[in-house]
Amino acid sequence: MKMKSPRHLILIFGDQLNRDAAAFDDFDSTQDAIWMAEVDDESKHVWSHKQRIAIFLSGMRHFRDALLSEDIRVEYTQLDDGKESDKLSNRLGIDLRALSPEKVIVTQPGEWRVLQGLKKVCRDEEVPLEVRDDRHFYTNVKDFEEHAKGRKSLRMEFFYRELRKRFDVLMEDGKPTGGDWNYDKENRGSFSKGGPEGPNTGLGFRPDVLTREVLDLVDERFADHPGSLDSFAWPVTPEEAQKALSNFIHNRLAVFGKYQDAMWTDEPWLYHSLISTSLNLKLLDPRDAVAAAEKAYEDGHAPLAAVEGFIRQILGWREYVRGIYWMHMPEYIDRNAMDAQEPLPDFYWTGDTDLECLKQSVGQTLEHGYAHHIQRLMVTGLYALLLGVDPKKLHEWYLAVYVDAVEWVELPNTLGMSQYGDGGLMASKPYIATGNYINKMSNYCKNCPKNPKEKTGESACPFTTLYWDYLIRHQVALKSNHRMGLQLRNLDRLNEGDRSGITKAANEIRSVSACRTPSKT
């Protein structure tokens, strides 16, 4: 028997698992229906890590079951139910023809690609589409456009200060708590020789029956995809997300600030919050995270520097990168200001390298689908930047391998912040450094055959070689950047012999790195 046509068909995507989303406004369970679909293409348009696939599918199925428990009609397509599931737009088109809703309603998706496909299929099927603002965020796209209007350059710090004032976060009598807007200088500590004390063992959420079914499905259907499912323990429900937040606030926030940039061998988690997946799938409201951190400071459980640093990541960076993404898409994804054209080395997919910092960072990424922000920015990202990898290729890798990756947040952070591909829109200078930075912030170099102090020679660290080569190659382009002045003056001290030796060594590194990426079939 044909199902009754719904008045409104509410679309819910895998990164929209919040019951208070704008798409649910005016929802009437007697007339409306929810539509959700698992499709192969969302795992294959980039060669997604198995844990990334699993967290989205498990989160979606748990959300579906929660809606069903409210006696809400859910039109749901599973990958293993025999329905056509190649592409999201194809599946939606089939269901629109079968269901004939009066209107389609959706909260703004997290990817330009998804939004454009959605608009096209609704237009083709002649069904009205209503796209609503995403209230999960503190701000909307228009807020950011208003902030950007008339500015010659955009910087996160100024947007962050506006939001601190607007939402009265860490403010006292109209001034920032403690007298300063940020305490970044206090949040750059490295570990002593003994390493971290009481390291984080990870979140450890044991997969329930539903999640285990998903893990089995992913392991069979996406067997050739990168990564392992053995350690899967991510939150997949709002209740688990709240527990993850509480765990961080009570056990790690107090030292998070000081050591947020530090790295250590075989310690993937350290003192980080591990809530980015929960935030980006909308299992956790960012306001809850900010409020919990602020309360920890007020109650004397965490120092101001740690609390402010954590809040800045959510209220500052997270809101800022989303504004950059929607303001500059679709052309943003093709920006390549430094004309970087090198292929992504194959060890990014295998972890097979003798460079300890990359072996550690890529290895844990493949094992857990996770690396913290400094491992991404100043290890995997830095190497690709110095090598000259096409920023779009690195973006595709980041989008594929990290469990928290949704394009609105991942693309500006990778192409802009990490690779300087947007020419300074996101960051005021390229984030470049020699291997000495990694040596300072970790113990990786102690277990590596390369010496971060050496530019050339058999034991030279490729990061150091490529750092000087980067300055040589881009000296003219960077000359007008006042923040690069000291680094370029240091470059001027090198004689022609040093320069030619560095260039030769860098080219040799590139020739070895330019290997074929593993087949993604």
Number of C-alpha atoms within 10 A of each C-alpha: 3 6 7 12 16 21 18 22 27 24 22 23 21 23 21 26 25 19 15 13 19 19 26 18 11 9 17 13 14 11 14 22 22 24 21 22 22 23 22 17 13 18 19 18 12 16 22 26 30 30 30 24 24 27 25 23 25 24 26 26 23 17 23 21 13 14 15 13 10 9 11 19 19 18 16 15 19 16 19 12 9 8 11 16 21 15 17 21 19 16 19 22 17 13 15 22 12 13 18 18 20 16 18 24 21 24 22 20 24 22 17 16 12 16 15 12 16 23 16 14 20 18 12 10 14 14 17 14 18 14 16 15 17 19 15 21 18 17 17 16 17 13 11 19 14 10 14 17 10 8 9 6 12 18 15 17 15 14 18 23 17 13 17 21 15 11 11 14 18 24 16 12 7 10 14 17 15 13 9 9 18 19 17 14 10 14 20 14 16 20 17 10 8 7 16 17 10 10 13 17 11 18 19 12 15 13 17 11 9 13 21 15 14 22 23 13 16 19 17 10 14 19 12 14 23 22 22 17 20 10 14 23 17 26 26 27 22 22 11 17 23 18 15 22 21 17 15 21 22 14 17 20 27 23 18 26 27 22 21 23 19 24 28 18 17 12 16 24 19 24 27 21 23 23 22 17 24 27 23 24 27 24 27 26 21 22 15 12 21 21 13 18 28 21 15 19 19 13 10 10 17 23 18 23 22 25 26 25 21 22 25 23 14 20 25 21 18 22 23 24 22 23 23 25 24 19 15 11 14 12 8 18 19 14 17 19 16 19 12 18 14 18 20 23 20 16 18 24 20 16 18 13 15 12 18 19 26 20 22 22 24 27 25 19 27 23 20 25 27 25 23 20 14 18 23 20 21 22 23 21 26 25 25 26 29 26 28 20 22 23 33 21 16 24 23 19 19 28 24 25 30 23 27 25 21 20 22 21 23 20 27 28 26 25 29 27 23 27 34 26 28 20 19 18 16 24 21 17 16 22 16 25 19 23 28 17 15 21 18 15 19 21 22 20 21 12 12 16 14 21 21 21 16 18 25 20 13 11 14 18 24 24 30 27 28 31 23 25 25 19 21 17 12 12 16 11 12 17 14 10 14 11 13 16 13 10 14 20 11 11 16 14 9 12 9 10 9 14 16 14 16 23 20 14 21 24 16 11 15 18 11 9 16 15 13 11 14 13 8 11 8
